[in-house]
Amino acid sequence: MPDITRDAIADVLDEIALLQELKGENPFKIRAYRNGAETVRSFDGDIVQRAADNDLKGIKGIGDALQQKLHELASTGALIFHQDLKGEFPEGLFELFELQGLGPKKVKALYEELKISSLGGLERACQSGELAKLAGFGKKTAEKILSAIDNRRRFAGRSLLSVAGNEAEVILSELRQHPAVIRAAVAGSYRRAKETVHDVDFLVSTKDPSAVIKWFTEREGLEEVIAQGDTKGAVRLASGLQCDLRAVSDAQFPFALMYFTGSKEHNVALRKLALSQGLTLNEYDLAPTEGSDRENPSSDIKDEAGIYRELGLLYIEPELREDRGELDTASEGDLPTLVEQDNLRGTFHCHTTESDGRSTLEEMAAAAQELGLDYLGISDHSKSSFQARGLDEGRLLKQVESIRAFNETQDGFRVFAGSEVDILKDGSLDFADDILAQLDFCVVSVHASFGMPEKDMTKRIIRAMENPHVTMLGHPTGRLLLRRDAYALNHDKIIDCAAATGTVIELNCSSKRMDMDWRWWHRARDKGVKCSINTDAHSTSQLQALHFGVRVARKGWLRREDVLNCQSLPEIEGWMKLPKAKRP
């Protein structure tokens, strides 16, 4: 059987759906491929092996025709139908789909009307004014496309935290199993839980560095070997992600791990502190400075905690190492006990097939229980998000009834009935108060009119937060990492309003959002604002984003008591029954 992953198979199905949409194929056929892709991603079992064995009969979402295609993909590593379909279009055309605001219909129009099949051609058409003349586009659209092209260039070479994580954790596991490796770790910005990373840094301790470097530069799935030496190696994976490996002795490992974890600013502050104590700190050891009467402590240091301890500090978790006050706090013995994934008891802001989700209420609830959660908040889109099949008042209240009926069948697990309600341009909400009063919770979000001035956007959101039926603010800045910048917003005023009104702010941990940004959570925490780590999941597999959401919450200095969905089911039920103004 060829080396093909479930994600690779699902990506092929998604691309077939995209290509068929370009060709104007039957919408039901297109949806069948998209549903098939999601089934492959979320299937509980070895779907690749079952496809290779032609053993897919009876799996919901995979019909007879799709079974044959999956069998061909899994058993040969390719699909002739997909290759033939792809061959009907220029290769550069697919880059256009990576731009914010360009869907299949617009790309099809560009290709058929203006013969545009590359980013360069699209940029020239925008600059010349030719695109603005095309029906359905206009001058503003051309300006937005040029901005999206510029963003793509600015973000080139970076990866989302979770995307990098999928490959980083596999390589780390393999390194730890290598017979010549004593210790192995991921360092760099990935270990510090930065929301995007340029590359992934690995570190090993070993007595045979050349053997480990050789393995690293010869493993399967490499696009290119960038560098290879006796103790260093750098490769580019087929996905485009660059990975670097350094090999050191086991005695050097703690110092190297601290140094290569960074951040640069944290390391500079640490070295300055060491010098003030008659010590010099680098990636190899912690030693007395020339003329110092200090003894050499390196031989007694076995891990990073030993380095911090020698400098008179509490151990500083990697996520906090950004030189944002962590050294002073560690010297005072007052570092927070950061939230952990095991602390989470539920999550809110999830979607189902009632709007633009790809999994049903029952499927989402089952997946949440498999993750060990005790509750799940369903908040499908409201009616103004027509592009997401937003629910009107009648459909919403019918869904609330369905959720209540579902809960009657559960023991020790509950689904909370909510809605992700659009904040309209003037700050009013998509549903009236009498509708909102019938929900368990309400998430409010901006989904349109992103270009408002900071003052107006801030006023708009504050008006929504002041509504007594609003539970939490969703993805506060609307950013899409590596694709779209945040809209203008006064974070200080939003946080102050949340504190004054008892509005929860979500940490939307969808891989492309991580919003509110981690840099603001320390301030929000100190103001008493509660965080809810929400996945914004549109399918069962996206609930897994909680793992990275917790890591980013830790980066924001958040503790268990700061996170709403760390409360137990009885606690959260009691919290929701209280009027908003009286909630702790």
N, C-alpha and C positions, 0 to 999 in steps of 0.2 A: 504494500500500500504506500502511495507517495506521501511525503511529509506536507500535509495540508491541515490547517486549523479550522475550527468551527467559525471563527471570525472571518477567515479568508473566504469560506464558502458563503457565509451570510453577505459579505461584501459583493460577491459576484451576483447574488440574487438581487441585491439593492441596485446594482448597476444595470442589470437587465430591465428592472422596472423603470429606471431613469431613461434608458435608451428607447424603451417602448413608448414612454410618454413623449419623447422627442418625435417619434414616428406617428403619434396620434392614435395609438392602439386603444382597444377597448379598456375603459377604466377598471372593470372587474378583473381583467387579466393582469393589469398593472398592480392592483391591490393584492392579488394572489401571491405575486412574487415578494411584495413588501411584507406581507404577513408571514410568508415562508421564511424570510430572512430573520424576522423576530423570533419565530419558533425555533430556528436553529440556534440562535444566540441564547435563548432562555431555557432550552430543553434540559431537564434534569436527568443526565445520563450521557453516555458517550455517543452523541449523535453522529460523529464522523465515522466511527466503526460500524454503527448500524447502517449508515448510508452505504459504506463500502460493501457490507454484507447484503445489501438490498433488503434490509429488514426494517422498513419504515411504515409498513401498513398499519393503519389504525391510529397514527399520530395526528392529532387535530391540527389542521392548518397546512397539511402536506397531502395534496391529492395525488392521483396516479401519475399524471404528467410530471409533476414536480419530483416525485419519487425517482423516476428514471433519470432526471437531470442531476439530482443529488448523488445518485449512485455513480453516474459517470464522473462527476466532479471528485468524489471521494476516492474512487478507484483509479483514476488516471491523473488527477491533479488539474484538469482543465475541462472545459465544456465547449464543444464545437459550436453549439447554438449561440453561446455568449460571444465567442470569438468572431463568428460571422456577423453577428449583429453589431459588434463594436467596429468591425471593418467597414461598415457603411458610412462612418463618420470620420472626419479628420481628428487625429490624436489630440491636437491642441484645444479642440472644442471642450474637452472635459475640464480644463483649467477654469473655464468660465463659471462652472457650477460652484467653485470654491469662493466666489465673490458674494458678499452679503447683498441680498435683494434680487439676485438673478435665479429664477426658478426655470423649470423646463420650458414653460410657455414663452418666456422672454428670450431664452437662449435659442429656441426654435425660430422665433421671429428674426433674431439677429442673423442666424445662419441662412435662413431662406430669403430674407429681404435684402440684407446687406452683405451676404457672403462672408460674414465674420466667423472665423474659426480659431482665433488665438487671442491672448491677452493684448499683444501688440496691436493687432487689428482693431480690437475694441477700444483701446486707448486712443488710437488715431481718429476713430470715428467720433469719439466724445469730444476731442480737441478741435476737430474740424467743424463741428456743428451738425454733421450728417446724422448722428444718432438722435439728436433732439427733434429731427423732422419725422422720425419714424412713429407711426401710430402707437399709442400706449406708452411712450417714453417721455420726451420733453426735456427741457433745459435742466430742471431740477434733478431728474433721473440721471442725466449725463453727469452732473456734478457729483451725485452720490456714488456713481460707478467709479469715477476718477478717484474719489476718496477711498473707496474700497480697494482699488488697485494699489494705491499708495500704502494702505494698511497692510496689504499682503506682502509688499516689499519690506516694510518695517519689521514685520513679524517673522520673516523667513528664517528658517533654521531653529525655530523654537517649537517646543511640544507642550501640550497640556500635561499637568501633573499626573492625571490618571492614565493618560495614554502612555507616557513614559513609564509609569508604574507597571503596566501590564507586561512590559518587556524586562524592566529592571528586576522585578521580583523573580522572574524565571532564571535570569542569568545569576542572580545572587544565590538562588537555591542550588544551581549547578556548581557554582564555585565552592560552596560549602561541602559539596559531596566529592570534590576533587581530592584524591589521596595525598597530594603534596601541600594542600592548604591547611593551615592551623586555624586561622580566624579569617573571616571575610565580612565585609560590610559595604553598604552603599554610602557614599559621602555626598558632598556638594549640595547644591540647591534642592535636589530631590529629597535628601535627608532632612533638610530644613523646611520642607513642605512649601516651597514657593509655588505659586499657582501655575507658573510656566517655567520650563527649564530649557537651557540651551543644549546641554548634554548630560550624561549620567556618569558619575565618577565611582569606580569600584576600587576597593582597597583590600589586599590580602596580606597575611603574614605567612611566610613559608621559608623552608630551608632550600628550596629548589625553584627559585623565581623563573628561570628560563623555561622550565617545563610548564608552569602555569601560563606564562605569556604565550608560549607556543599553542597551548590548547585554546586560549582566548582568541587568538588571531586565525585559528583554523576551524572554529566551530561553525556549524551549519547556519544558514540564514544571514550571511554577511554580504553586503553590497560591495564593500571595499575595505582593504587594510590600509589605514592612514599612516600608521607608524608601528614599528616593532623593534624593541631593544631588549637588553638583558633584564631590565626591571620595569619597563613601561611598554604599554601597547595601546593603540587607539584604532577603533574600527567604526565603520558606518553600517548599520543594520539595513536590511532591505526596506524597512519603513522610512529610512532617512535619518533615524536617530543616531547621533554619535555617542559612543561609549568608550571611556578611557579606563585603563586598569594600571594600578601601581602595586608593586610587590615590595614588601619590606620585611625585616626580621621581626620576630614576635615581640622583642623588647622595644622596638620602635613603633609598634602598631598603635598604642594609645595616642602618642604624640602626632603621628601621621594622620590618624582618624580625626583628631581635633582640628589639625591644620587644614586638611582637605575638605572638611565639612564646612568650615568658614562660619559666618561670612568674613570677608576681608576686614570689615570694620570691627567685628567682634574679636578677631585675631589680633589686630593692632592694639585694641584696648587691653587684651590679656597680656600681650608682650610688654606693654607699658607698665602694667601692674607688677609683672614679674621683675622688671628692672628696678622698680621702686623697692623691691624686697631683696635685691642683690642676686637675682637670678636671671638667666636668659632662656627664653622659650622659643623653640623652633619645631620643625616637623620631625626632628630626630630625638630630641631629649629636652629635659629641663635641668639646667646645670648652673653652678655658681658663676657669676661674672668675675672677670679678672680682678684680683685683689679682695674679693668678698670672703668673709669668714664662714659663709654658709657651707654646710656639707652637701654633697651631690645626692639629691633625692631620687634620681632616675631609676636606680635599680629596685627601689621599693614600690614604684608606680606600675600597676598592672592594667589599669583602665583609665578612661577619661575622668571618672570621679576622683581618682587619686591625684590627678593634675589640679583640679579645682580645689580639692581639699588642701593640697600643699600651698596653694595661694590664698588660703583662708576663705574660700567660697563654698557655698552649697553647690551641688551638681546642677548645671544648667542644661535643661532639655534642648536637643538640637533645634526644635522649632523656634525657640526664643533667642537664638544667637544672631541677632541683627543689630546689636549695639543700640538698643532702644530702652536702656535703663536696667537691663538684666544683671549687669555686674554689680551695680550699687545695691539692687534688691537682694542679690545672692550674698553679698557681704554683710547685709543686715539680717540674714537668716529668714527672709520673708517671701521667698518664692512661692507662687501658687502651686497647689496640687492640681495639675491639669486634667481636664476631662479625658476619659478613655472610652473606647467604643463599647466596652461592656456596660458602661453606665447608661447607654441609650435604651429606653423602653418603648419608644415608638417614633413616628415621624409624621409630619403633615405635608400638605401641598403635593398631592399626587393626582394623576389624571387617569382616566379610563377611556374605553371605547365610546362613552357617551359624548366626549368631545374629540380631541385629537390624539388620545392615547391608543396604544396598540394591544392592551390587555384589559380584560373585563374586571369588574369589581371583585368577583370571586377569585380570579387569578391573582390580582394584586394582594388581596387579603391572605391567600395561601402562601404567597412568596414572602410576605412580611412575617408570617408565623414561622416559616422555615428559617428566617434570619434570627429568630428568637425574640421578636418584638411582641408587645402586648396590645398595641393599638396602632391604627393607621388612619390618617386624615385624608379623605377624598375631596378634592377641590377642583372640579372641572371648570373650564373657562365659562365666562358669562357671555351674554348675547352679542355684545359689541365686537368680540373677537370672532367675527364671522368666518375668518380664514381657518379658525380652529374648531369650527362647528360648535361655537359657544351655545350654551343652553339658555333658553328664554325662561320666564317665570314658571310656566307650566311644566316644562321638562325638568327644571330644577326641583320643584316640589315633588314630582313623581319620583325622581332619584332619591330624594330624602326618604320617601316612604319605602323604597326598595332597600335602602341602607338600614332603616329601622327593622324591617322584616328580616334582613340578613342577620342582624345582631341577635334576634330571638333564637337563632340556631347555634349561637356561639356560647362557649363556656370559657371564661378567662381571657377572652380577646374581644376587642370592640373596634368597629369602624366609626369614625366621627364624620358626620355629614357637613360638608362645607362647600365653599365656592371660591374660585380665584376670580375676583370681581375687578373689572377694568376701572381704573381711575380715569375719568373723562377729562377733557382738556381744562375744564374750569374747576376741577377738583371734586365734582360730584361723582356719585357712584352709579354703576350700571343697573343696580337694583334698588328699589325703595326700602325704607327701614322695615316695613311690615314683612317683607320677604326675608331680609337679613335676620330678623328676630326669630325666624323658624329654623335657623341653622345652628349647628353646634359651634362652628367657628367660621371666620371669614378672613381670607387673605386678599389684600388689595394690591394691585400691580399696575404699572404703566406699560401699555402695549402699543401706543401710537403717539404721534406728535412729540418725537424725541428732541426736536431742534429748538425747543423753547429756551429763552434766556434763563440763567441760573435762578434769578429772583423769582420768576414766574413758575418755573418747575418746582422750586422749593415750596412756594405758596400752594401750589396745586396738590402736592403730596401731603403737606401738613393739614390741609382742609380734610382730606380723606382720613387721615389718622385720627382726627378729632371726633369722628363719628363713633358713638358709643357701642356700635355693633361690630366695629372692625377689630379683629383679634391681632392680626400681624401684617406687617408690610413685606411684600414679596420683592425679590431681587431689586434692591433699592436704586441701583444706578443703571440697570438695563444693559450692562456691558456684556459683550460676547468675546471672550478671550481670544486673541489672535485674529479677530474678525471685525469687531466694532467697539470703539471706545465708549466709555460711560458718558451719559448725558450730563450736562452741567447741573450740579446739585451742591447745596450748602450742607455738608455732613453734620457740622456742629448744630445747626438748627434742627435738622431731622432727629438727631440723637436727643436733643433737649426736649423736643416735642414727644418723642417716644417715652421719655422718662416722666414727663408731666401727665401724659394721657394713659399710661399703662399699656401702650401698644408694644407688642413684641416685634422685634426686627428679625427676619429670617437670615440665616446663612444658607443661601441657595447653593447646594453643593453639586449641582449639575456640573459636569467637568468643564463646560464652556462658560460658566458664570462665576462661581466662587464669590458670591455677591450677597452681603456687604463685604468689602475688601478687609482683609485681616488687619490692616494698619489702623482701622477705626474701632476695633472691638475692645481694646483696652480702655479707651475712653468711655465707650458705651457701658462696659461692665462697671466701671467706677461710678457711673451715673445711676446704676441700678436697673439698666435696661436688660430685659430678658432676651436671650437668643433662642431661636428654634432652628435646629439643623435639619433642613428640608431637602429632599432629593429632587423635587420637581420631576419625579419619575413619570415617564409616559409609557413605560413597559416594566415588566417584572424585573428584568435584568438591571435596569437603571437604579433600583433600590440599593444595589451594591455601592453606589456613590457615597453612601454614609461613611464608608471607611476613610475616604479622602476628606469628607466634610469634617470629620472629627480631627484629622491632622491639621486642617486649616484653622479650626476653632482653637486648637492648642496654640497655634502660632499667634492667635489673637489674645493669648493669656486667659482663656476662658476655663473656668472650673466647672465641676459637676453642678454646683448650685446655681450657676449662671445660665444653664441650658434647660429650657422648658421641657423638652422631651426626654430629659433624664428622670422626670417624675414618674412614679408608678401609676398604674391605671386608676386605682382609687384616688390618688392625689390629683391627677389631671382631671378626673371627672368632677371632683370637688372644686377645683380651680375654675373650671368652665361654668359651673353653676353660679358663681359669684358675679355680680355686676362688674363691668370692666374697671370702674374706678376703685373697687375694693379688692381687686386681685393683688396678691403679694408679688 
